[in-house]
């Protein structure tokens, strides 16, 4: 069985070949003019998003509710006071 000629050389023989390599003679490529704009756009889009205002409001409401649950006696007194103040009898007499 005979191998094609390009396969008959050992890797070292191929490297020592005197034919000029295509990539050796090339100069460094110029930089892409749009590269800087794309990198700037990537950096701008990689920044984290600002927190959602509605989510922040809900998180603060949860924190306040947890604080109220810790001091249940104060919460009950406040609820009773609001119930009395908002009753029709109190609003009519005051």
N, CA, C and O atoms as CSV, one atom per row, in Angstrom:
chain,resi,resn,atom,element,x,y,z
A,1,UNK,N,N,0.844,-1.176,0.000
A,1,UNK,CA,C,0.000,0.000,0.000
A,1,UNK,C,C,0.890,1.240,0.000
A,1,UNK,O,O,1.829,1.354,0.788
A,2,UNK,N,N,0.581,2.134,-0.876
A,2,UNK,CA,C,1.405,3.334,-0.994
A,2,UNK,C,C,0.616,4.548,-0.514
A,2,UNK,O,O,-0.532,4.756,-0.905
A,3,UNK,N,N,1.258,5.346,0.345
A,3,UNK,CA,C,0.634,6.553,0.868
A,3,UNK,C,C,0.848,7.702,-0.106
A,3,UNK,O,O,1.814,7.702,-0.869
A,4,UNK,N,N,-0.044,8.675,-0.083
A,4,UNK,CA,C,0.167,9.857,-0.931
A,4,UNK,C,C,1.459,10.557,-0.517
A,4,UNK,O,O,1.948,10.370,0.597
A,5,UNK,N,N,1.994,11.347,-1.405
A,5,UNK,CA,C,3.294,11.974,-1.159
A,5,UNK,C,C,3.257,12.944,0.015
A,5,UNK,O,O,4.250,13.072,0.731
A,6,UNK,N,N,2.168,13.612,0.225
A,6,UNK,CA,C,2.120,14.560,1.341
A,6,UNK,C,C,2.116,13.839,2.675
A,6,UNK,O,O,2.446,14.446,3.693
A,7,UNK,N,N,1.752,12.560,2.704
A,7,UNK,CA,C,1.751,11.816,3.949
A,7,UNK,C,C,3.055,11.045,4.168
A,7,UNK,O,O,3.291,10.517,5.255
A,8,UNK,N,N,3.892,10.981,3.145
A,8,UNK,CA,C,5.104,10.179,3.275
A,8,UNK,C,C,6.198,10.892,4.071
A,8,UNK,O,O,7.128,10.243,4.550
A,9,UNK,N,N,6.102,12.196,4.218
A,9,UNK,CA,C,7.101,12.932,4.968
A,9,UNK,C,C,6.812,12.857,6.460
A,9,UNK,O,O,5.654,12.838,6.876
A,10,UNK,N,N,7.837,12.816,7.236
A,10,UNK,CA,C,7.663,12.897,8.691
A,10,UNK,C,C,7.430,14.363,9.054
A,10,UNK,O,O,7.746,15.244,8.255
A,11,UNK,N,N,6.894,14.639,10.218
A,11,UNK,CA,C,6.631,16.040,10.580
A,11,UNK,C,C,7.887,16.901,10.567
A,11,UNK,O,O,7.823,18.073,10.197
A,12,UNK,N,N,9.023,16.346,10.962
A,12,UNK,CA,C,10.254,17.142,10.957
A,12,UNK,C,C,10.707,17.446,9.550
A,12,UNK,O,O,11.262,18.516,9.301
A,13,UNK,N,N,10.488,16.539,8.630
A,13,UNK,CA,C,10.856,16.802,7.238
A,13,UNK,C,C,9.989,17.902,6.652
A,13,UNK,O,O,10.462,18.730,5.873
A,14,UNK,N,N,8.723,17.908,7.028
A,14,UNK,CA,C,7.835,18.949,6.526
A,14,UNK,C,C,8.242,20.316,7.056
A,14,UNK,O,O,8.138,21.310,6.337
A,15,UNK,N,N,8.707,20.386,8.308
A,15,UNK,CA,C,9.119,21.654,8.877
A,15,UNK,C,C,10.426,22.153,8.275
A,15,UNK,O,O,10.643,23.359,8.153
A,16,UNK,N,N,11.274,21.238,7.906
A,16,UNK,CA,C,12.565,21.651,7.359
A,16,UNK,C,C,12.488,21.909,5.856
A,16,UNK,O,O,13.502,22.177,5.210
A,17,UNK,N,N,11.321,21.829,5.327
A,17,UNK,CA,C,11.161,22.074,3.897
A,17,UNK,C,C,11.569,23.514,3.588
A,17,UNK,O,O,11.309,24.422,4.377
A,18,UNK,N,N,12.207,23.715,2.439
A,18,UNK,CA,C,12.714,25.044,2.096
A,18,UNK,C,C,11.677,25.912,1.409
A,18,UNK,O,O,11.961,27.067,1.093
A,19,UNK,N,N,10.510,25.400,1.173
A,19,UNK,CA,C,9.478,26.223,0.541
A,19,UNK,C,C,9.063,27.337,1.497
A,19,UNK,O,O,8.975,27.102,2.702
A,20,UNK,N,N,8.808,28.536,0.994
A,20,UNK,CA,C,8.414,29.639,1.882
A,20,UNK,C,C,7.014,29.392,2.437
A,20,UNK,O,O,6.113,28.958,1.719
A,21,UNK,N,N,6.855,29.667,3.686
A,21,UNK,CA,C,5.543,29.520,4.305
A,21,UNK,C,C,4.700,30.753,4.024
A,21,UNK,O,O,5.203,31.877,4.018
A,22,UNK,N,N,3.452,30.535,3.799
A,22,UNK,CA,C,2.554,31.637,3.492
A,22,UNK,C,C,2.472,32.635,4.642
A,22,UNK,O,O,2.448,33.846,4.423
A,23,UNK,N,N,2.429,32.130,5.839
A,23,UNK,CA,C,2.163,32.983,6.990
A,23,UNK,C,C,3.406,33.716,7.488
A,23,UNK,O,O,3.284,34.707,8.208
A,24,UNK,N,N,4.589,33.252,7.124
A,24,UNK,CA,C,5.801,33.926,7.560
A,24,UNK,C,C,5.960,35.287,6.911
A,24,UNK,O,O,6.410,36.237,7.551
A,25,UNK,N,N,5.598,35.381,5.662
A,25,UNK,CA,C,5.841,36.606,4.924
A,25,UNK,C,C,4.800,37.698,5.187
A,25,UNK,O,O,5.012,38.848,4.800
A,26,UNK,N,N,3.714,37.374,5.815
A,26,UNK,CA,C,2.677,38.373,6.045
A,26,UNK,C,C,3.071,39.345,7.145
A,26,UNK,O,O,3.697,38.970,8.136
A,27,UNK,N,N,2.693,40.591,6.950
A,27,UNK,CA,C,2.888,41.598,7.984
A,27,UNK,C,C,1.730,41.503,8.967
A,27,UNK,O,O,0.710,40.894,8.643
A,28,UNK,N,N,1.851,42.081,10.151
A,28,UNK,CA,C,0.715,42.056,11.082
A,28,UNK,C,C,-0.495,42.753,10.464
A,28,UNK,O,O,-0.376,43.780,9.795
A,29,UNK,N,N,-1.610,42.185,10.702
A,29,UNK,CA,C,-2.831,42.751,10.131
A,29,UNK,C,C,-3.188,44.052,10.842
A,29,UNK,O,O,-2.928,44.195,12.037
A,30,UNK,N,N,-3.777,44.991,10.128
A,30,UNK,CA,C,-4.218,46.221,10.791
A,30,UNK,C,C,-5.403,45.920,11.705
A,30,UNK,O,O,-6.153,44.972,11.472
A,31,UNK,N,N,-5.559,46.720,12.728
A,31,UNK,CA,C,-6.663,46.487,13.658
A,31,UNK,C,C,-7.979,46.894,13.005
A,31,UNK,O,O,-8.028,47.776,12.148
A,32,UNK,N,N,-9.009,46.243,13.424
A,32,UNK,CA,C,-10.338,46.506,12.899
A,32,UNK,C,C,-10.819,47.868,13.388
A,32,UNK,O,O,-10.772,48.124,14.592
A,33,UNK,N,N,-11.282,48.757,12.497
A,33,UNK,CA,C,-11.716,50.076,12.954
A,33,UNK,C,C,-12.956,50.023,13.853
A,33,UNK,O,O,-13.140,50.912,14.685
A,34,UNK,N,N,-13.785,49.032,13.711
A,34,UNK,CA,C,-14.980,48.933,14.536
A,34,UNK,C,C,-14.757,48.191,15.840
A,34,UNK,O,O,-15.677,48.063,16.647
A,35,UNK,N,N,-13.533,47.698,16.056
A,35,UNK,CA,C,-13.239,46.922,17.253
A,35,UNK,C,C,-13.395,47.756,18.513
A,35,UNK,O,O,-13.964,47.281,19.496
A,36,UNK,N,N,-12.907,48.981,18.505
A,36,UNK,CA,C,-12.994,49.841,19.687
A,36,UNK,C,C,-14.447,50.149,20.031
A,36,UNK,O,O,-14.815,50.162,21.206
A,37,UNK,N,N,-15.264,50.394,19.032
A,37,UNK,CA,C,-16.677,50.691,19.310
A,37,UNK,C,C,-17.395,49.463,19.844
A,37,UNK,O,O,-18.235,49.572,20.738
A,38,UNK,N,N,-17.066,48.287,19.298
A,38,UNK,CA,C,-17.702,47.071,19.801
A,38,UNK,C,C,-17.260,46.753,21.220
A,38,UNK,O,O,-18.064,46.287,22.028
A,39,UNK,N,N,-15.979,47.001,21.538
A,39,UNK,CA,C,-15.504,46.766,22.900
A,39,UNK,C,C,-16.164,47.737,23.880
A,39,UNK,O,O,-16.524,47.346,24.990
A,40,UNK,N,N,-16.323,48.991,23.479
A,40,UNK,CA,C,-16.982,49.973,24.344
A,40,UNK,C,C,-18.438,49.590,24.564
A,40,UNK,O,O,-18.961,49.722,25.671
A,41,UNK,N,N,-19.082,49.122,23.521
A,41,UNK,CA,C,-20.483,48.705,23.647
A,41,UNK,C,C,-20.614,47.488,24.556
A,41,UNK,O,O,-21.553,47.390,25.345
A,42,UNK,N,N,-19.657,46.555,24.437
A,42,UNK,CA,C,-19.662,45.370,25.288
A,42,UNK,C,C,-19.479,45.751,26.752
A,42,UNK,O,O,-20.151,45.198,27.623
A,43,UNK,N,N,-18.580,46.688,27.032
A,43,UNK,CA,C,-18.369,47.136,28.407
A,43,UNK,C,C,-19.617,47.818,28.958
A,43,UNK,O,O,-19.992,47.607,30.112
A,44,UNK,N,N,-20.261,48.641,28.121
A,44,UNK,CA,C,-21.467,49.340,28.571
A,44,UNK,C,C,-22.595,48.357,28.862
A,44,UNK,O,O,-23.351,48.545,29.816
A,45,UNK,N,N,-22.714,47.317,28.055
A,45,UNK,CA,C,-23.790,46.356,28.249
A,45,UNK,C,C,-23.462,45.321,29.312
A,45,UNK,O,O,-24.349,44.590,29.753
A,46,UNK,N,N,-22.204,45.245,29.732
A,46,UNK,CA,C,-21.807,44.294,30.766
A,46,UNK,C,C,-22.046,44.837,32.177
A,46,UNK,O,O,-21.967,44.086,33.149
A,47,UNK,N,N,-22.334,46.119,32.292
A,47,UNK,CA,C,-22.584,46.699,33.608
A,47,UNK,C,C,-23.898,46.140,34.166
A,47,UNK,O,O,-24.832,45.884,33.406
A,48,UNK,N,N,-23.973,45.951,35.481
A,48,UNK,CA,C,-25.217,45.421,36.053
A,48,UNK,C,C,-26.363,46.427,35.937
A,48,UNK,O,O,-26.157,47.640,35.944
A,49,UNK,N,N,-27.550,45.892,35.833
A,49,UNK,CA,C,-28.733,46.741,35.733
A,49,UNK,C,C,-29.040,47.381,37.083
A,49,UNK,O,O,-28.730,46.806,38.127
A,50,UNK,N,N,-29.648,48.567,37.069
A,50,UNK,CA,C,-30.045,49.168,38.346
A,50,UNK,C,C,-31.174,48.351,38.969
A,50,UNK,O,O,-31.918,47.683,38.251
A,51,UNK,N,N,-31.309,48.395,40.289
A,51,UNK,CA,C,-32.367,47.596,40.922
A,51,UNK,C,C,-33.752,48.102,40.519
A,51,UNK,O,O,-33.974,49.296,40.319
A,52,UNK,N,N,-34.650,47.164,40.412
A,52,UNK,CA,C,-36.029,47.478,40.041
A,52,UNK,C,C,-36.699,48.222,41.199
A,52,UNK,O,O,-36.677,47.726,42.325
A,53,UNK,N,N,-37.300,49.406,40.956
A,53,UNK,CA,C,-37.914,50.166,42.061
A,53,UNK,C,C,-39.060,49.417,42.742
A,53,UNK,O,O,-39.218,49.503,43.959
A,54,UNK,N,N,-39.846,48.696,41.976
A,54,UNK,CA,C,-40.959,47.965,42.575
A,54,UNK,C,C,-40.432,46.830,43.464
A,54,UNK,O,O,-40.975,46.578,44.540
A,55,UNK,N,N,-39.389,46.160,43.017
A,55,UNK,CA,C,-38.799,45.091,43.813
A,55,UNK,C,C,-38.193,45.651,45.096
A,55,UNK,O,O,-38.319,45.043,46.159
A,56,UNK,N,N,-37.538,46.805,45.003
A,56,UNK,CA,C,-36.958,47.435,46.198
A,56,UNK,C,C,-38.057,47.809,47.196
A,56,UNK,O,O,-37.889,47.650,48.406
A,57,UNK,N,N,-39.182,48.309,46.675
A,57,UNK,CA,C,-40.305,48.669,47.554
A,57,UNK,C,C,-40.876,47.433,48.249
A,57,UNK,O,O,-41.191,47.477,49.439
A,58,UNK,N,N,-41.007,46.336,47.509
A,58,UNK,CA,C,-41.524,45.110,48.102
A,58,UNK,C,C,-40.564,44.533,49.135
A,58,UNK,O,O,-40.994,44.005,50.160
A,59,UNK,N,N,-39.264,44.632,48.867
A,59,UNK,CA,C,-38.281,44.135,49.836
A,59,UNK,C,C,-38.329,44.948,51.127
A,59,UNK,O,O,-38.209,44.390,52.218
A,60,UNK,N,N,-38.503,46.261,51.006
A,60,UNK,CA,C,-38.597,47.078,52.226
A,60,UNK,C,C,-39.885,46.776,52.983
A,60,UNK,O,O,-39.904,46.823,54.213
A,61,UNK,N,N,-40.964,46.465,52.260
A,61,UNK,CA,C,-42.217,46.100,52.922
A,61,UNK,C,C,-42.057,44.789,53.697
A,61,UNK,O,O,-42.598,44.641,54.793
A,62,UNK,N,N,-41.326,43.861,53.135
A,62,UNK,CA,C,-41.077,42.586,53.822
A,62,UNK,C,C,-40.270,42.822,55.092
A,62,UNK,O,O,-40.561,42.232,56.133
A,63,UNK,N,N,-39.250,43.688,55.011
A,63,UNK,CA,C,-38.443,43.997,56.187
A,63,UNK,C,C,-39.281,44.647,57.285
A,63,UNK,O,O,-39.132,44.322,58.463
A,64,UNK,N,N,-40.167,45.573,56.891
A,64,UNK,CA,C,-41.031,46.222,57.882
A,64,UNK,C,C,-41.990,45.221,58.517
A,64,UNK,O,O,-42.254,45.289,59.717
A,65,UNK,N,N,-42.503,44.312,57.734
A,65,UNK,CA,C,-43.407,43.297,58.272
A,65,UNK,C,C,-42.683,42.390,59.265
A,65,UNK,O,O,-43.247,42.012,60.292
A,66,UNK,N,N,-41.443,42.045,58.956
A,66,UNK,CA,C,-40.667,41.214,59.883
A,66,UNK,C,C,-40.410,41.949,61.193
A,66,UNK,O,O,-40.434,41.339,62.262
A,67,UNK,N,N,-40.161,43.271,61.117
A,67,UNK,CA,C,-39.966,44.057,62.332
A,67,UNK,C,C,-41.248,44.113,63.168
A,67,UNK,O,O,-41.203,44.040,64.396
A,68,UNK,N,N,-42.394,44.245,62.484
A,68,UNK,CA,C,-43.663,44.284,63.209
A,68,UNK,C,C,-43.942,42.959,63.897
A,68,UNK,O,O,-44.487,42.941,65.001
A,69,UNK,N,N,-43.583,41.869,63.274
A,69,UNK,CA,C,-43.823,40.564,63.885
A,69,UNK,C,C,-42.964,40.357,65.133
A,69,UNK,O,O,-43.342,39.601,66.028
A,70,UNK,N,N,-41.817,41.022,65.194
A,70,UNK,CA,C,-40.965,40.893,66.369
A,70,UNK,C,C,-41.569,41.605,67.569
A,70,UNK,O,O,-41.400,41.145,68.698
A,71,UNK,N,N,-42.273,42.724,67.354
A,71,UNK,CA,C,-42.882,43.482,68.448
A,71,UNK,C,C,-44.406,43.434,68.284
A,71,UNK,O,O,-45.032,44.424,67.904
A,72,UNK,N,N,-44.983,42.283,68.571
A,72,UNK,CA,C,-46.404,42.045,68.305
A,72,UNK,C,C,-47.316,42.900,69.186
A,72,UNK,O,O,-48.400,43.292,68.754
A,73,UNK,N,N,-46.889,43.191,70.410
A,73,UNK,CA,C,-47.729,43.976,71.314
A,73,UNK,C,C,-47.904,45.403,70.794
A,73,UNK,O,O,-49.008,45.945,70.834
A,74,UNK,N,N,-46.837,46.006,70.312
A,74,UNK,CA,C,-46.909,47.358,69.756
A,74,UNK,C,C,-47.772,47.366,68.492
A,74,UNK,O,O,-48.551,48.295,68.277
A,75,UNK,N,N,-47.638,46.355,67.677
A,75,UNK,CA,C,-48.413,46.258,66.442
A,75,UNK,C,C,-49.905,46.149,66.748
A,75,UNK,O,O,-50.725,46.770,66.071
A,76,UNK,N,N,-50.254,45.372,67.753
A,76,UNK,CA,C,-51.669,45.229,68.121
A,76,UNK,C,C,-52.242,46.560,68.620
A,76,UNK,O,O,-53.373,46.906,68.281
A,77,UNK,N,N,-51.477,47.306,69.416
A,77,UNK,CA,C,-51.944,48.594,69.924
A,77,UNK,C,C,-52.145,49.584,68.775
A,77,UNK,O,O,-53.122,50.333,68.767
A,78,UNK,N,N,-51.236,49.590,67.818
A,78,UNK,CA,C,-51.377,50.470,66.663
A,78,UNK,C,C,-52.603,50.103,65.834
A,78,UNK,O,O,-53.343,50.986,65.399
A,79,UNK,N,N,-52.822,48.819,65.615
A,79,UNK,CA,C,-54.000,48.382,64.855
A,79,UNK,C,C,-55.297,48.781,65.541
A,79,UNK,O,O,-56.245,49.207,64.881
A,80,UNK,N,N,-55.342,48.644,66.857
A,80,UNK,CA,C,-56.538,49.030,67.616
A,80,UNK,C,C,-56.771,50.535,67.526
A,80,UNK,O,O,-57.908,50.974,67.354
A,81,UNK,N,N,-55.709,51.329,67.640
A,81,UNK,CA,C,-55.848,52.781,67.554
A,81,UNK,C,C,-56.371,53.191,66.172
A,81,UNK,O,O,-57.264,54.033,66.078
A,82,UNK,N,N,-55.823,52.604,65.099
A,82,UNK,CA,C,-56.304,52.935,63.768
A,82,UNK,C,C,-57.760,52.507,63.571
A,82,UNK,O,O,-58.525,53.210,62.911
A,83,UNK,N,N,-58.139,51.390,64.125
A,83,UNK,CA,C,-59.530,50.926,63.993
A,83,UNK,C,C,-60.472,51.891,64.693
A,83,UNK,O,O,-61.548,52.188,64.173
A,84,UNK,N,N,-60.082,52.388,65.873
A,84,UNK,CA,C,-60.942,53.343,66.583
A,84,UNK,C,C,-60.994,54.689,65.873
A,84,UNK,O,O,-62.059,55.299,65.781
A,85,UNK,N,N,-59.861,55.158,65.371
A,85,UNK,CA,C,-59.824,56.464,64.698
A,85,UNK,C,C,-60.630,56.438,63.409
A,85,UNK,O,O,-61.276,57.429,63.070
A,86,UNK,N,N,-60.608,55.346,62.700
A,86,UNK,CA,C,-61.307,55.268,61.419
A,86,UNK,C,C,-62.750,54.780,61.542
A,86,UNK,O,O,-63.412,54.584,60.523
A,87,UNK,N,N,-63.246,54.583,62.741
A,87,UNK,CA,C,-64.632,54.121,62.895
A,87,UNK,C,C,-65.590,55.284,62.596
A,87,UNK,O,O,-65.253,56.443,62.837
A,88,UNK,N,N,-66.768,54.977,62.078
A,88,UNK,CA,C,-67.734,56.038,61.752
A,88,UNK,C,C,-68.159,56.843,62.990
A,88,UNK,O,O,-68.371,58.051,62.888
A,89,UNK,N,N,-68.284,56.201,64.141
A,89,UNK,CA,C,-68.688,56.921,65.354
A,89,UNK,C,C,-67.637,57.967,65.718
A,89,UNK,O,O,-67.996,59.085,66.091
A,90,UNK,N,N,-66.359,57.636,65.622
A,90,UNK,CA,C,-65.303,58.597,65.968
A,90,UNK,C,C,-65.268,59.727,64.952
A,90,UNK,O,O,-65.096,60.887,65.327
A,91,UNK,N,N,-65.431,59.404,63.659
A,91,UNK,CA,C,-65.397,60.429,62.628
A,91,UNK,C,C,-66.596,61.361,62.753
A,91,UNK,O,O,-66.481,62.557,62.486
A,92,UNK,N,N,-67.734,60.832,63.153
A,92,UNK,CA,C,-68.947,61.665,63.269
A,92,UNK,C,C,-68.846,62.563,64.500
A,92,UNK,O,O,-69.237,63.727,64.417
A,93,UNK,N,N,-68.344,62.085,65.630
A,93,UNK,CA,C,-68.267,62.852,66.851
A,93,UNK,C,C,-67.067,63.803,66.882
A,93,UNK,O,O,-67.083,64.741,67.679
A,94,UNK,N,N,-66.093,63.628,66.112
A,94,UNK,CA,C,-64.913,64.480,66.156
A,94,UNK,C,C,-64.819,65.284,64.925
A,94,UNK,O,O,-63.885,66.071,64.771
